[in-house]
Amino acid sequence: MTNIKVVSMPKTITQILDDLGIDDLGANRRFREPPPRLVKLPDDPVVLACASYRMYQENPRHRWMDFEQVVVWQGDREEAERLKAYYQEKFKQSTFDRLKNTNSKGLSEFRRKLFMLVNNDLQITDREIGMLYRLPYFYAEDLGLDFIMNSTKSAPQHVPMQKQVLKLTLLKKILRSRNGGEFNQYWFAEQSSDYVYMLPVKTDNILANFFDGMTSNPLKIESTVICKNLQGRTDHRYFYLADPRLV
C-alpha cells in the first residue's frame, strides 16, 4: 500500500487573522464592546432618576439602588418635569449661540443623548443607565452654578496667578459627581471683593467632614489664586484656591 503524505496548504493572511480574532480592518473581535441592549424600565426614566436621587438624600445606603426597587413619589414626577424644562431651555439657548458662532462644533454624544432624553425621544439601553443615575446630580450642580453666577461678579480677565490673604465666607457647597471621582466644591465670598473663590475637596478625603465644620464659620487663609472660567459658563470667571493654609 502506498503511503500518502498529506501536505497542509499554508494559511492565508485572512485565515491567520481570523484565528487571532482580528478582522481585516485590524479590530480585535475578542475585545469588541457588545451591542447595546434595550432596557425596560418600570416608569419614566427621568422620574426614576429623580426618585433614586431623592432616596439617596434621605438615606445614603440607597444610593445607586436598582431602578426596579426605586419607589416613586409625586414630588419625583414634578422634579423630573422641572429638570426636563431646565435642559430644554438650555438647549434652546445653546442652539442660538451656535447659530451666532460659525466655528462652533456639533453636540457631543452625551449632550445628544441628554437632548433626546429630556424630550422623551431616547430609547434607553444598558449604556444609558449610568447617565440616568447621575442626571439629577448634574441638575443639582447646574442649579448651584447658576446661583454662583447670578450672585457674584465675574473676575477680571488675565489676572496673573498670585498669593493672597483672604477672609472667606461659604456661599454654597456643590457636589461634582463624575465617573472619575466625586468632589465637593466649596464656593466662597471674600470680604474685600465681589468675586467668588472655589476650593475642591474630594468626598473620600479623610478630612472632608472636618472641613465641613470649618467652613461653617468665616475662614482666614493664605492661598495661591488662579483665575478660571466657570464650567459651562465661559462668560463668568472665578478664582481657584490652590495650596491654601490657615493664617
Sequence and secondary structure as in RCSB ss.txt:
>XXXX:A:sequence
MTNIKVVSMPKTITQILDDLGIDDLGANRRFREPPPRLVKLPDDPVVLACASYRMYQENPRHRWMDFEQVVVWQG
DREEAERLKAYYQEKFKQSTFDRLKNTNSKGLSEFRRKLFMLVNNDLQITDREIGMLYRLPYFYAEDLGLDFIMN
STKSAPQHVPMQKQVLKLTLLKKILRSRNGGEFNQYWFAEQSSDYVYMLPVKTDNILANFFDGMTSNPLKIESTV
ICKNLQGRTDHRYFYLADPRLV
>XXXX:A:secstr
            HHHHHHHTTB TTS BGGG      B   SS HHHHHHHHHHHHHH GGGTT  GGG    HH
HHHHHHHHHHHHHHHHHHHHHHHHH TT     HHHHHHHHHHTT    BTTSHHHHHHHHHHHHHHHHHHHHHH
HS    TT   EEEEEEEEEEEEEEEEETTEEEEEEEEEETT S EEEEEEETT TTHHHHHHHTTS EEEEEEE
EEEEETTEEEEEEEEEEEEEE 
